[in-house]
Amino acid sequence: DAGITQSPRHKVTETGTPVTLRCHQTENHRYMYWYRQDPGHGLRLIHYSYGVKDTDKGEVSDGYSVSRSKTEDFLLTLESATSSQTSVYFCAISESGRIRGYEQYFGPGTRLTVT
Amino acid sequence: GEDVEQSLFLSVREGDSSVINCTYTDSSSTYLYWYKQEPGAGLQLLTYIFSNMDMKQDQRLTVLLNKKDKHLSLRIADTQTGDSAIYFCAERSGGATNKLIFGTGTLLAVQP
């Protein structure tokens, strides 16, 4: 299994509070991604990173920000959590290279509940 | 725009073959993937196929790709109860960002 951990694994927070989720990898992969998973929507990309300090928006980025100060860590921040951000959040990593098919490897997920 | 569609549910009996289907819209897709998600877990990469291939076989798994119809399928031979999970197909469009577009997932229920 790829070395990807996410913390916390579960969190309950109140509307309006800031929340930061952490993704940590030990694979030294260049690309890192944050997705959210909701029933009926599959996985949707929130933000991604293509290197240290290099990030870009995905399809559902409103209300989220990210930072990547080290290769191994990618942080997702909800500045002011809302109930619509209740979801399961997955981090993924990949390494460029056609030989390996550009596949992405996923962490175990963080279940976030905003009350 | 890019879109990936899957049927929501498939039920099979243990020992039978399962076929999970997926359609995509982006004709520039370079790689297509199948992931498996067991309850409470992350996504596990099962296999992938490059767009210039028609078929790929890996033990009990067979992936078929019809580029003309933009149709992808995953066949699981001799389906076991441990195969019960949600299966996602995903496409990678061209470009350097390695972004994937996922389908909504197919729940496979294997009856003993």
Boltz contact constraints between the chains, C-beta under 6 A:
constraints:
  - contact:
      token1: [A, 31]
      token2: [B, 98]
      max_distance: 6.0
  - contact:
      token1: [A, 42]
      token2: [B, 102]
      max_distance: 6.0
  - contact:
      token1: [A, 42]
      token2: [B, 103]
      max_distance: 6.0
  - contact:
      token1: [A, 42]
      token2: [B, 104]
      max_distance: 6.0
  - contact:
      token1: [A, 42]
      token2: [B, 105]
      max_distance: 6.0
  - contact:
      token1: [A, 43]
      token2: [B, 102]
      max_distance: 6.0
  - contact:
      token1: [A, 90]
      token2: [B, 42]
      max_distance: 6.0
  - contact:
      token1: [A, 94]
      token2: [B, 98]
      max_distance: 6.0
  - contact:
      token1: [A, 101]
      token2: [B, 31]
      max_distance: 6.0
  - contact:
      token1: [A, 101]
      token2: [B, 48]
      max_distance: 6.0
  - contact:
      token1: [A, 102]
      token2: [B, 31]
      max_distance: 6.0
  - contact:
      token1: [A, 102]
      token2: [B, 92]
      max_distance: 6.0
  - contact:
      token1: [A, 102]
      token2: [B, 98]
      max_distance: 6.0
  - contact:
      token1: [A, 103]
      token2: [B, 45]
      max_distance: 6.0
  - contact:
      token1: [A, 103]
      token2: [B, 48]
      max_distance: 6.0
  - contact:
      token1: [A, 106]
      token2: [B, 42]
      max_distance: 6.0
  - contact:
      token1: [A, 106]
      token2: [B, 43]
      max_distance: 6.0
  - contact:
      token1: [A, 107]
      token2: [B, 42]
      max_distance: 6.0
  - contact:
      token1: [A, 108]
      token2: [B, 42]
      max_distance: 6.0
  - contact:
      token1: [A, 109]
      token2: [B, 42]
      max_distance: 6.0
